[in-house]
Amino acid sequence: MTGGGSSRRPAAVARNRGRPSDSESEPDARRASAAAAAAARRRGRGDHGPLRLMDVSPRTVALLGMASVALVSVAFLAYTGGWWEEVEGEGAATLRTVTRSVTPLPAPRMMDLPQFQSNHKESLYWGTYRPNVYLGIRARTPLSLIAGLMWIGLKKGQYFLRHVCQDSDELSTYGWTAHNGRDYGRQVLVDHGLFLTTSFLKEKGEGSGYGGDWAVRLDANNERSSFSEAQESSTHLFFYIADETGKSITMGSHEPSSGGPVLLASGSHEEIGDWKIYLRSEDNLEIHRAGFKSISMHNLSDLVQRTVATNAMQSGNLNLPDMTEDSSNIMVYQISMKSPAKIDIVFLSGAASKNPMIEERISKLTGPMLSARLDSKQKDFEERYDQIFNVNNKIDSRELSVGRAALSNLLGGIGYFYGQSKIALPKGFTQKNGDKYIPYWPAALYTAVPSRSFFPRGFLWDEGFHQLVIGRWDVDISMDIIGHWLDLLNSDGWIPREQILGAEALSKVPEEFVLQYPSNGNPPTLFLAIRDLASGIHAKQFSNEEAEKISTFLKRAYTRLNSWFQWFNSTQSGKYEGTFYWHGRDNITTRELNPKTLTSGLDDYPRASHPNDEERHVDLRCWMLLATNCMRSIAEFLKMDSALEKDYYKMSNQLSDFGTLNKLHLDEKIGAYFDYGNHTEKVRLRWYDVKDKDAMRRELLRETVQPPQLQLVPHVGYVSLFPFMMGAIPPESWVLEKQLDLISNSSILWTDYGLRSLSRTSSIYMKRNTEHDAPYWRGAIWINMNYMILSALHHYAHEDGPFKGRAGELYDKLRSNLIRNIVQNYHQTGFFWENYDQKNKGKGKGARSFTGWTSLIVLIMAESYPTLHR
């Protein structure tokens, strides 16, 4: 899941929390703690530690967001304002190339299509578009009102503030059990005895402003070791509303009423007009509040934690100080109650004070009427799921619940981001201010994220797999997401493979992984989803209205897809015509056992031991085949007849030529496809004593025992199966039988939990790549590749040929193994996982709550596969 110079492995950055007190505060203590908190934030960020009732030395980064935005803007202006003109000759030419890398493709924007305007745009305005937090709501606009939930959790006698999704919180489970991607979601969170259910509902009613109204229901149940312990303990929830524009918010009443609605806050926003937010509950609540002035929304956890800790230290009370700063644009409400308790929070847009519909709108979105609406939405979701995926006769109820959760977590993980990517300058070039990057143009991205905890941002090669699922559920949302990605193409036809847009996204990424490199590619998996759109129209799978929208979408997308394809064809081509390899491997490394190919997405999967321009990568050849076939299909569908379309037809035939494929990549002795390059199997890592100034230290370095030579790279694994995955092997060929042999051999790829990424017979199987780089794609079971292999088995099981029956048998077994293992892991752990351990009974490993391409289990259950085969 990588490319562009960084590995996308989980790098857990834990944020610690702390311990509170239960005593009451005094008014003067409140004022003192509010002032102290404000002063602390002005001093800077500091340690994000536990809520301790002891020495507190808080700092914040309240001004850091403004400074960073200004810095990026200055850097861009300094660059485009003539800095490059000071460099002459070759340097000036290089910098002009850099300028192209941050210049948008001069083509009509996808998101300017009429189908993405008016009702469509408004219907998707509000949503749970902040996937990096446990519950976060925002609008699809660069500077939005945002809302979210925090709570205080208890673990091992200490109190911790929960807000941002992170494994260090050690929640037993969290995730959406239902979500339709538009106006409804239900999420369950279990935190050491605290059971939280969050429900989200959105609707556009009479009197609503732009985007409509929305409601959040919070159900809290504290299941301690005994009933009396649960009754004595309080649950502390924090709900906040903030304006990213910095516009002030008016604080409402914070005194709970007996069952009636309480006005928490009000304000106005340019796009939705006047707004109000209310709370309603039948339970006994204690509410405290705090207001802050800041535009650094990614530091809200720190802000609340330090404020509570400071107040606790000064007053002995575990609560907010009931103070607001002048012109506060962030309002936080602490809601304390005995469990079980139920709280409804409703946001009304277009809520002018004289609007006579206010009370009726509140009633519809709170209390019994909200309950009825939520039940109705849940029923609709379940019925729609059954209708679309048609799994009733294919799986049992236990598996059905997991499939619904997988889809819901993918849809609930859709986010909206806005900002500028940082594009690395060529080696040796630096901005006047010292920056080694230049900013991309400001852009929006609406995207599904792979993991809310580890990877809460957009990844290019993951997205194609995401859209195979989302496109079957809601084709309009899928086209919207794909359109956003295609609008990121620069004038060369390149898309930054990892989208780190905005302060919230940036806060989750280590600095060394932020820069994007315009010479590096990533698998063009969007063609998987786009090919399905074109073939779906041909197969009459869409309504007339949907088909018309898809046709318009494909027609506009064609220019952008062509630029993207031409970028690959020109920058990732091999030494000889019709060959391709992933550029960017390190050919001078002394530390890696096998230099990684991050751009391929398969990271440490073994390639040629000594990279050079003689390499030929069979997986990239197959991705290019998919892309040419897709472009050809679109051209045929749109009845295009120009020189460009004829070129795609010709290239499609060339890349489909079975004889050429075999000549370049087939080992006829074992019937496996391999990469080709300068390679030796005789490499190893060994310890060396290295002199460092006046001291000696030990270092693990690579040793080449036997010189490399040009040859096929003999490692059987996912890469070997790419021609099989893409249906490039004729159904009657002996080579197909050999692929089935490799797949079914338990000494090579087969396990009872899915197919290994690398054969047990490989010399690099499960070997570390460096001292600190554990194996990643060197044996583990990955669902995206298993899905592609399963798709090919399904294809060959329906093609006439001598191996039809055997392909069908393997298909049934592999499908059953994958479903059983993922379902079992989900019920045992409460999570979907990044990959699964082929050595330890298929247990989930890597990033947990990985609901990106692991959600392909939905399509595996439904037996729904991409259209790859002509």
Secondary structure, DSSP 8 states (H G I E B T S, - for coil): ---SS----------------B----HHHHHHHHHHHHHHHHH-B-------SS----B--TTHHHHHHHHHHHHHHHHHTTGGGGS-THHHHHHHHHHHHTSB-SS--GGGSGGGSHHHHHHTSEE---TTBSSEEEESSSS-EEEEEEEEEEETTEEEEE-B--GGG--SEEEEEEE-SSSEEEEEEEETTEEEEEEEEEE--TT--TT-EEEEEEEEEE--SSHHHHHHSEEEEEEEEEETT----EE---S--SSS-EEEEEEEETTTEEEEEEEE-SS-EEEEEEEE--S-GGGHHHHHHHHHHHHHHHHSBSS--SEE-TT--EEEEEEEEESSEEEEEEEEES--TT-TTHHHHHHHTSHHHHHHHHHHHHHHHHHHHHHHH--TTTS-HHHHHHHHHHHHHHHHTEEEEEE--EEE--TT---TTS-SEEE---EEEEEE-SBTTTB-SEEHHHHHHHHHHHHHH-HHHHHHHHHHHHTT-BTTS---SEE--SHHHHTTS-GGG--B-TT-----THHHHHHHHHHHHHTT-S-HHHHHHHHHHHHHHHHHHHHHHHHHHHHSB-SSTT-B------SS-SS-SS---GGGS-TT----SS--TT-B-HHHHHHHHHHHHHHHHHHHHTT--SHHHHHHHHHHHHHH-HHHHHHHHEETTTTEE--EEEE-S-EEEEEEEEEETTEEEEEEEEEESS--EEEE----BTGGGHHHHTT-S-TT-HHHHHHHHHHH-TTTT--TTS--SB-TTSTTTT--SBTTB--SSSS-B-HHHHHHHHHHHHHHTTS-STTHHHHHHHHHHHHHHHHHHHHHHHHHHSS-EEEE-TTTTT-EEEEESB-SGGGGHHHHHHT-------
